[in-house]
């Protein structure tokens, strides 16, 4: 990816992508656009703040790895995850609402085959809990973990394992049960990111991690990966400019994003990461002050 610069931009590049194998895997999701690679930098950012935030708000939660990291490692006093997608929300509502053991046991007891997966995915869930199980199976059997409508199911998979390539019931159950042990530290809201940003704008003791769908600058990755991918990027930058608490935002490196950062006086840094195909890429970190990366 070509590095984009503007006059007087303070953008610099970190050398080398993070080794994600060194980062604890805590989310039950195999999430497209997940931020496991960002965890070490997130720790640095939180540690650079003048005081420990009382709350971390993640308004585009998705797989929630950053919020989970904050809760597991006591980097903030509490966490608020916000997600609009009803299927992803069903998983978080089930785990954080006291039914995590049911979901963990259901995953352990589910005999995954192409036929059983199709039967479950074609069924109409009768409860939030059943939708959560359906979502996990869909996430773990779809190409790239894509939950957007029309995503194809894994056929060949790794080493010819087909649909079982990403199905690790014991691991998933352990992650879900572990999250259940810290559920008292995490609140979840199914809702709109902009509404929560407005509601929390005056909370100076809150910190915000903002990872929107990457659809700025004509990018189409977000529209292929997520059910709710259309957002007003200028509105999002404007909302961040009104936050009294500190924020860290991630974006694709595009001319539109760099222009918006410049428009609102935000600082940017280009950082290395590897995508799901292990290709090294650059993403932008955006905030009011990025000197902590020096």
Secondary structure, 3 states (H helix, E strand, C coil): CCCCCCCCCCCCECCCCCCHHHCCCCCCCCCCCCCHHHHHHHHHHHHHCCCCCCEEEECCCCCCHHHHHHHHCCCCCCEEEEECCHHHHHHHHHHHHHHHHHHHHHHHHCCCCHHHHHHHHHCCCCCHHHHHHHHHHHHHHEHHHCCCCCCCECCCCHHHCHHHCCCCHHHHHHHHHHHHHCHHHEEEEECCHHHHHHHCCCCCCEEEEECCCCCHHHCCHHHHHCCCCCCCHHHHHHHHHCCCCEEEEEEECCHHHHHHHHHCCCEEEEEEEECCCCCEEEEEEEECCCHHHC
